[in-house]
């Protein structure tokens, strides 16, 4: 990421989507390494780039909001984390639909934040929904196949 960022400075001006992608990766890495403030700053920049380029209903904003929700959850700011997770779900539902792997993944991340916030019953219900949806989508993803690809694992 560091090398890509350095190379980008010498390239033609980057589009907002490119900058948002770099910021999203930087945020994910910082979150992984426990650098929550850096993760929050980077994902906020990505969200700003996507909003500026595409408006508030852009499908990638769902990715930004769920990542920011995870950052806020790790920081213990559960009210804002839950609000961002709900926003991510709403954007995912409106743009890609409920019956998608991406939606179920966001739903699962939301359940993890709910659990961490202390809402364990609601988290368990939502996680069960997300897990069931993922399993159902996996079964349907190879419509017409004679053997399930998971048999090769």
C-alpha positions in Angstrom: 0.0 0.0 0.0 2.8 2.4 0.8 4.5 1.8 -2.5 1.2 2.1 -4.4 0.6 5.4 -2.6 4.1 6.7 -3.6 3.6 5.6 -7.2 0.2 7.2 -7.3 1.8 10.6 -6.6 3.7 10.3 -9.8 0.8 9.2 -11.9 -1.9 11.3 -13.6 -4.4 12.7 -11.1 -6.3 9.9 -9.4 -10.1 9.7 -9.6 -12.1 9.9 -6.3 -12.9 6.2 -6.6 -9.2 5.4 -6.8 -8.5 7.6 -3.7 -11.4 5.9 -1.9 -10.0 2.5 -2.7 -6.6 3.4 -1.3 -8.1 4.9 1.8 -10.3 1.8 2.4 -7.3 -0.5 2.2 -5.3 1.8 4.5 -8.2 1.8 7.0 -8.5 -2.0 6.9 -4.8 -2.5 7.5 -4.8 0.1 10.3 -7.8 -1.6 11.9 -6.1 -5.0 11.6 -3.0 -3.6 13.4 -5.1 -1.9 16.1 -4.5 1.6 15.0 -8.1 2.7 15.4 -7.6 6.5 15.0 -5.7 6.0 11.8 -8.3 3.5 10.6 -11.1 6.0 11.3 -9.4 8.8 9.6 -8.7 6.8 6.4 -12.3 5.4 6.2 -13.8 8.8 6.7 -11.7 10.1 3.8 -12.9 7.2 1.6 -16.6 7.9 2.6 -16.0 11.6 1.7 -14.6 10.7 -1.7 -17.5 8.4 -2.6 -20.1 10.9 -1.5 -18.4 13.7 -3.4 -18.1 11.6 -6.6 -21.4 9.7 -6.5 -23.8 11.0 -3.8 -25.2 9.5 -0.7 -26.7 6.4 -2.2 -23.6 4.9 -3.9 -23.3 1.2 -3.3 -19.6 1.4 -2.1 -20.7 3.6 0.8 -22.1 0.5 2.4 -18.6 -0.9 2.5 -17.4 2.4 4.0 -20.0 2.5 6.6 -19.6 -1.1 7.8 -15.8 -0.6 8.0 -16.3 2.6 10.0 -18.8 0.7 12.2 -16.2 -1.9 12.9 -13.6 0.8 13.7 -16.1 2.5 16.0 -17.1 -0.8 17.6 -13.4 -1.6 18.4 -13.1 1.9 20.0 -16.2 1.2 22.1 -18.4 3.8 20.5 -21.4 1.4 20.0 -24.2 4.0 19.4 -22.3 5.4 16.4 -21.1 1.9 15.3 -24.6 0.6 15.3 -25.9 3.6 13.4 -23.2 3.1 10.7 -24.0 -0.6 10.5 -27.7 0.1 10.0 -26.8 2.6 7.3 -24.6 0.1 5.6 -27.4 -2.5 5.6 -29.8 0.1 4.2 -27.5 1.0 1.3 -26.7 -2.7 0.6 -30.4 -3.5 0.5 -31.2 -0.6 -1.8 -28.4 -1.1 -4.2 -27.5 -4.8 -4.4 -30.5 -6.4 -2.6 -30.9 -8.7 0.4 -30.2 -12.0 -1.4 -26.5 -11.4 -2.0 -23.3 -12.5 -0.4 -22.4 -8.9 0.3 -25.6 -8.1 2.1 -25.3 -11.2 4.3 -21.6 -10.3 5.0 -22.7 -6.8 6.2 -25.5 -8.3 8.2 -23.0 -10.7 9.9 -20.6 -7.8 10.7 -23.6 -5.9 12.2 -24.4 -8.9 14.4 -20.8 -8.9 15.7 -21.1 -5.2 16.6 -24.5 -5.9 18.3 -22.9 -8.7 20.3 -20.0 -6.6 21.4 -22.4 -3.8 22.4 -24.2 -6.2 24.8 -27.3 -6.9 22.6 -26.5 -10.6 22.5 -30.0 -11.9 21.8 -30.6 -9.6 18.8 -27.0 -10.4 17.7 -27.7 -14.1 17.8 -30.9 -13.8 15.8 -29.2 -11.6 13.2 -26.2 -13.9 13.0 -28.5 -16.9 12.5 -30.3 -15.0 9.7 -27.0 -14.1 8.0 -25.5 -17.5 8.4 -28.7 -19.1 6.9 -28.7 -16.6 4.1 -25.0 -17.3 3.3 -25.6 -21.1 3.3 -28.7 -20.7 1.1 -26.8 -18.5 -1.3 -23.9 -20.9 -1.5 -26.3 -23.8 -2.4 -27.9 -21.7 -5.1 -24.6 -20.3 -6.5 -23.9 -23.4 -8.5 -27.4 -23.8 -10.0 -27.3 -26.8 -12.4 -24.0 -28.2 -11.1 -23.8 -32.0 -10.7 -21.4 -31.8 -7.7 -21.1 -29.1 -5.1 -17.7 -27.4 -5.3 -17.3 -27.5 -1.5 -16.7 -31.3 -2.0 -13.2 -30.5 -3.2 -12.1 -28.9 0.1 
